[in-house]
Amino acid sequence: MTVIVTDTGFGTEDWTDGFDTETALDLAPDADLATLSNRIPGLEMIRIHFPSFADGRGFTLARQLRHMGYGGRLRAYGHVLADQYAMARRSGFDEVEIDEDLAARQPEAQWLARANWQAHDYQARLGRARAAK
């Protein structure tokens, strides 16, 4: 069973159309987006795999997809930690899919603590520090 993490907390899976179909695609972290550019406009969901919490290639893919104009649902899945949630959101992900074991080790409160991802980025903190001087 999986847990879907969004800015409002933990939820259940609501995507029922499967992946690697006409409307949804699973991507490996080393996917070549150039070979998929003609398929991207018709996709409603793209899910990018994170094989390890130390593998940040998925963040780059998400950013590239958004720059290519992809406006559908973008999901990170695999080994994504609560500490990485803000980065996932800033990169363009809408949600993160985790397993129940990770949800038990990193409960909803830890993810929600990072849900205000727009206010806690480096540039925002730098701007507040400058304004305080």
C-alpha positions, 0 to 999 in steps of 0.5 A: 500500500502506498501513501500520497503526500501533498501540501495537505498531508497524507492521502490515499492513491486516487490514480486508477488508470495505471502507468505506462499507458496513453495517459500516464508514464513512469520515468527512470531517473536517467530518462532522456526527455528529448525522446519523449517530447512528442508524447508529453502533451497527451500525458495526465500523469508522470511519475519519476522514480527515486531509487535512492534518497541520495539520487537527485536526478529526478528533481532535474527531470521534474524541472525540465518537464515543467520548462518543456510545458508539462502541466499535468500531475507530476509525482515523485516516488520511491526513496524520497524523504520528508526533508526533501519535500520542499525541494520536490515541490520547488522542482515541480512535483505536485505530490510524493508517493511513499510506502507505509514503512516510510510513512511510519518512520516519518509521520505526516507531521514531518512532511507537513512541517515542510509543506510551506515550501514557498516560504522556506527557500533560500532566496526567501530567507535571504530576502528576509535577512536583508530586510531586517538589516 
